[in-house]
């Protein structure tokens, strides 16, 4: 992305990160660096060398032309932002299958369940692991209709995702935990 200061191009960041949230963080870093004497151009070049942290749209593998990602997104705003970043990368012609585990304490309690349909708008299909929840995931995702699928087991969820997956799809797994090894299970079942 191009970096402008007062409408004038001062640099370009070329990196593998996705999403507007990462661009905003980069712009804040460029501004902070300039404050201590680093030119925006130098900061842009340095950001181009940045290696992203794990679990941020991390590619776990692919099988049958289907890519499986891992992301730490664990609440509705993070889910929406992550999906937006992936959608911008893959474009409108590729399907995104969002697979998520409401695992944080607030998600398990259902505190933000009403925001889930909003957070999943960029997904073509959404798959929710409902095991251990104190609320009804089917009810929370009802407005998504057939685009939402719920399973109370990881193996059941894997089977439903694999059945729906098509070549060219992007499967985005989101949880703040290990998600029962779902990435390896998906890749093995897809192979």
Order of alpha helices (4+ residues) and beta strands (2+ residues): beta-beta-alpha-alpha-beta-beta-alpha-beta-alpha-alpha-beta-alpha-beta-alpha-beta-alpha
